[in-house]
Amino acid sequence: MLDFARVKKREVKIHELVADLSVDDLRDLTNEMIDDMLGRIEGCKDADVVFEPLDPKARDPYASDESEKEIAWSLGHLIVHVTASSEESAALGAEMARGVEFHGRSRSEIPWRDVTTMAQCRQRLEESRRMRLASLDMWPDTPYLDVVYQPWPGSGPINANGRFVLGLYHDWDHLDQINDVVAQAKAAR
C-alpha cells in the first residue's frame, strides 16, 4: 500500500507519490485496497452492517439530506461511500489518461440505506474492484500524463495517476473508521 500517511502529514504531495506508478501498479494497488477492506469486515454479521456507531466527530457537509449531515456512518454507509468515491476517481483518471481535461465531478452513489447485509457489502466491494480495474483498461498505451489540474489549493498538479490514486487515498483515510465501526458493532452484540 502506498504511504498515504506522508501525504496526510504533508511530507509529500500526491503527484510526488505517484510519479513512477504504472497502470499495472494501479491495478495491484486497487486489488490490495479491496482485499484489505474485505479483510477488515471479515467475521461481521448482517446486524453489524446497519449498527449505528458512536462518532462524536461525525460531520458530512456534502450530505444531500440536511438531517444526515451529522449522523455517524454505519458499515454499510461507509462501504457505499468509499466505493463511490474511488469509482469517481477511477473514471476521472481514465478520462484524463485519454487527454480529456478535468471538467468536474463524475459521481454516482447507491442509496446507503439499501445496503443492509454482509453479502451486499462484499458484493459492493467486488463490484467496485471490477469497475476500477475496468477503468484502467480504458487508458491508452501511452497515457496523457501531462493533462493536469489542481483539485484544491496547495495540492500540486494532479495527473491521471494522481486522480486515480486520490480514490485509494480516500479509501485509506476511512480504514480506521471502518475498524472503529466494526469494533463497536462486535462489542455491542
Buried (B, 14 or more C-beta within 10 A) or exposed (E): EBEBEEBEEEEBBBBEBBEEBEBEBBBEBBEEBBEBBBEBBEEBEBEBBBBBBEBEEBEBEEEEEEEBEBBBBBBBBBBBBBBBBBBBBBBBBBBBBBEEEBEEEBEEEBEBEEBBBBEBBBEBBEEBBEBBBEBBEBBEEEBBBEBBBEBEEEBBBBBBBBBBBBBBBBBBBBBEBBEBBBEBBEEEE
